[in-house]
Structure formats: C-alpha cells, structure tokens
Amino acid sequence: MQIAKNSVVTLDYEMFDTDNKMIDKSEEPITYLHGGYDGIFPLVEEALHGKAAGDSVDVMMTSDDAFGDPEEELVRVEPLDVFPADIEIGMVFEADDPETGDVLLFRVTDIADGNAIVDANHPLAGMAIRFKGKITDVREASADEIAHGHAHGEHGHHH
C-alpha cells in the first residue's frame, strides 16, 4: 500500500545536524496519521507521500522546517530559591505560560550568582536537521483515527 491521506505510517528514523552528527534516533518505530494532521514534520510528510513499506526518505530541513528558531522570551533568569535545593543543569521543570495558559517545559541551562537560567525552547531549535526515515508499515486508518486526527495504538485507543 502506498502512503496517502488517511493512512497510518510506521517508520524508524535518524536525525543529523549539519555536520552529519546523529542527534536523535527512534528507539521504537514511530507511527503517525498521514495527511496534514501535524503528526510529523510537513516536509517529511511530503517526502513520504506515495512511498510504501521498505522505502526510505532523506530530507534536509532548515530550522523553520524543523523545530523553529529560538525565542528569547522562552529563556528566563529565575532566583534559585524557587527551585529544589538539588537543582542541576539539565533538569526540566513545568511552568504555566501566563499569556496562553499552556504548560511549558523549562530546561535548566546554567546556574550562577544565585540564579538559574531556564529555557523552554526545544533543545534543537535553531538547527538545520537532516531526517532519514525507513518505512516499516503502511495501513489504512480507522474511522476513529481519522475522527481524532491521530493514529491509535495496536490495541485500540491510547491517549
């Protein structure tokens, strides 16, 4: 079966930076609903369209096509006394965005002078990415998956 709108695609992937250094790869295959449901990068979805199980794609994406550019307002300096005593660089904390009410995940990127620098940008924001994927399965989506706008697990609905 070829990948088309409303098909469920399963693939393994690897992502590389511009120096061809691997920055991420799938531990388990990922599955998404194909056809503009925002389940995968749009440029990758475009490259996958019409392919079948066993086929591969290799897509170069600018930061705009991948994780976007870093946003300054998502980097904050916070006093250490608002964090647990065992705070370390790399820890992640949740905080509400006062403007949107969304929950943001802030990574601690630095600790100095009684403050912590936290950043809610995606760790790969600002990077051009090479996405290599190998399709392992393609199937028709169920009516439920189409109605919900995403693929469900092997044994039914998983939210």
N, C-alpha and C positions, 0 to 999 in steps of 0.2 A: 504494500500500500504506500502511495506517495503522500507526503505531508501536504495537507491542505487545511483551509479554515475548518475549525471544529474537529481537528484530530488531536489526539494526545500523543506527545512525543517524549520519549525517554532517551537521554544521552549521557555520555561521560564527557567531561571537559577538562581542559587545562587552560590557564590564563598566564600570559607572559608580559613582562614590561618591555620597554623599547630596546633594552639590552639583551632581550631573549632569555631573561632570568625568570624561572617559574615563580609566580606569586600566589597561585591558588590552583587547586585541582579538586575534582569531585572524589570523595571517599566512596560514596554510593552514587549510582546514576541519579540524575535529576529528571523530574517529569513535569511538563507544563502543558497547558491547553493552548494550541496554536491558533492564531487568527486575530491578533490585536488585543489580547486580554491582559497585556503588561506582565506576562509570566516570565519573560526573558528579554534581553536587550533587543530593541527593534531591528537593528542591523543584523544581528544574529538570526532573528526570526525570518527576516527577508532572505538571508542566505540559505536557511533550512527549507524554505518553501519549495515543494516539488521533489525533494530528496526522499530517500527510502532507508529502511534499516540497513546498516552496513556502510552507508555513505558517510563522508566526513565533510566538515566545513572548516575554513581558516579565515578569520575575519579580523582586520585591523580596525580599531575604534579610537577616535580622539576622546579626550576626557568628556566632551559634551555628549558623545555617543555612549559612554560607559557610566561612570559614577559622578559625572559633573565636576565643576570646578569648586574648590574650597570656598566656603562662605565665611567671611570674617566674623559675622555676628554669631556664628556657632562655636567660636573659641572664646572662652571666658577665664578670667582670673578670679578664683574664689579663695577665701581665707581657709586655712587648714582646719580651724576649729569646727567647721560644718561637716567634716568628714570623720570616719572612724580613725582611731589612733594608729591603726596598722596600714594606713593608706600607702600604696606603692604605684609607681609608674606602670601603666598598662591596665590597671583596674578600670572597670566600667561601672558607671552609676546612672540610674534613671532620674530624669527631671522633667517636669511639665514645662512646655513652651507657653509662656504667659500670653502670647498673642493668639496662638492657634488652639491651645489646649492639648496638643499632641504630646505624647511621651517621647522624649529624646534620650538617646544613649550617649553619654559623655565618657570618653576615654581620658584617663589622666596621662598627660604627655610630659609634664615636668613638675617638680616640686622645688621651690626655692623661696627664701625670705618670708616664710610663714604663709605662703600661698601655694595653691595647686593650679596649674594650667590644665583646663579640661577642654576637650574638642568633640563636638557632635557631628563633625563631617565624617563621611565614610572614609576609612583608612586609605582607600585607593582613589579618593577624589583628587582631581588634577592630573591623573596619569592617563597616558595613552595605553591601551590594552590590546594585546593580541589574544583572541579567543579561538581555541581549537576544540572542536567537538566531534564525537563519533556517535552516530545514531544507533541505538541498540534496539529500539522498538517504536512502532507507529501503529496506533489503533484508532478506531472511530470513538469520539467522545460520547458519553451517555447524555441523555436529555438533562439529567441533574447537573452534570458537569457544565454543560452549556449554560443552563439557567443560573448557576452560581458563578460562572466566569473563571473557573479554575479546575484543574484535574483533581480527582479524588484518589485516595489510596487503593491498593489492590482489593481490600475487603470492604469497600464502601466509603462512606463519608468521613473524612478526617479533618476537623477544623481545630 
